Amino acid sequence: MSTPRYADLSVGKRTILTPGPVEADPRVLRAMTTAILGQFDPEFTALMNETSLMIRDVFRTKNTRALPVDGTSRSAVEAALTAVIEPGDTVLVPVFGRFGHLLVEIAERLDGRVETLETPWGTTFDPAVIADAVRQRKPRVLAMVHGETSTGRVQDFTGIGDACREVGALFVVDAVATLAGVPFETDAWKVDIAVTGAQKCLSVPAGISPLTWNDRAEERMRARRRVEKGIRTAADVDNDRPAIRSNYLDLVQLADYWSPARLNHHTEATTMLYALREGLRVVLEEGLEPRWARHKLHEAAVVAGVTAMGLDLYGDPKSKLPVVTCITIPAGVDGDAVRAFLLDRFGVEIASSFGPLKGKIWRIGTMGYSASRFNVLHGLGALEATLVHFGVKIHTGAGVQAALKVYEGN
């Protein structure tokens, strides 16, 4: 018998403290070993229906359209924007980090007429400024990031949805980094389309991305409806509105697939649906409010530990994103070398950042299953030891003790 060319799959043990992907909940991984069912098997379509209801609950919405896109979170963001932006539409994007720029790029590729508001990275907007801009510019779509992982900031949405309703704009929100870790209120904030990803606070492997939309968004999408030839019915009539530019990411067709009609669109990613259903079930079992509180607790422990070491936090503290803590890299320290040492010697992964912040900050994520006392204490201890190794002057031992006090106090 010949020797196998490739070894059996075996990956190293890691403590993942990045803003995503995060460690998958073991219950989710177990669900992924479940036997495959056909996509129209009644047992499988029943699981689809349950998943849709759970998506609604986690998004805090009464929307009837709540389903996943098969793809990473960017696919759902793109699906949402592709569904409602027509060539020439004015799209307003307030940018406070890398992922605001991503919304700009996607909107431009859709031939939207993009206008931006910008604030320095590390800060967010006064929501009244955005609301006023919406009233003055009257965009067709307002697209915003809720939690910007590149800078570790979260945007206040107070009054923004009301302004959008006043001028007939659709409010599209990227909640990829925040859903199930930070309070998010789809209906109360008057969000028309909300999008998230599986690989962050839901603790599901990347590859499936829930979203939800309301009647206002549905009306705009349906006006562009096209049906694939070969499954067209007498009721399907072409119109002069530009069609949604993607077939795979066409939310109208996806909604029909997830509806009782089960109009075939693509083969559902069976195993990923099992994973998402279990991830959502775990979130709802814990409860959204207790889950938000748990993330705040681990944030407090990380912040206490980092500052006790003598390191500086980056960004405006008033808008800190609870699930991401940004640390200013001390002068003269090679941030990438520190990260590599942490990973190689301790199995701990933290993140750098992008663009103007590359090489200037570290980002520690405490999301979903990765947000645990073990991970935080191990990560802080490893960071202390690594910084001492690199000759950085810190208060040795203070970080772990400060975090311990937070946990013992709770």
Buried (B, 14 or more C-beta within 10 A) or exposed (E): EEEEEEEEEEEEEBBBBBBBBBBBBEBBBEBBEBEEBEBEEEEBBEBBEEBBEBBBEBBBBEBBBBBBBBBBBBBBBBBBBBBBBBEEBBBBBBBBBBBBBBBBEBBBEBBBBBBBBEBEBBBBBEBEEBBEBBBEBEBBBBBBBBBBBBBBBBBBBEBBBBBBBEBEBBBBBBBBBBBBBBBBBBBEBBBBBBBBBBBBBBBBBBBBBBBBBBEBBBEBBEEBBBBEEEEEEEEEEEEEEBBBBBEBBBBBBBBBBBEEEEBEBEEBBBBBBBBBBBBBBBBBEEEBEEBBEBBBBBBBBBBBBBBBBBBEBBBBEEBBBBBBBBBBBBEEBEBEEBBEBBBEEBBBBBBBBBEBBEEBBBBBBBBBBBBBBEBBBBBBBBBBBBBEEBEBEBBEEBBBEBBBBBBEEE
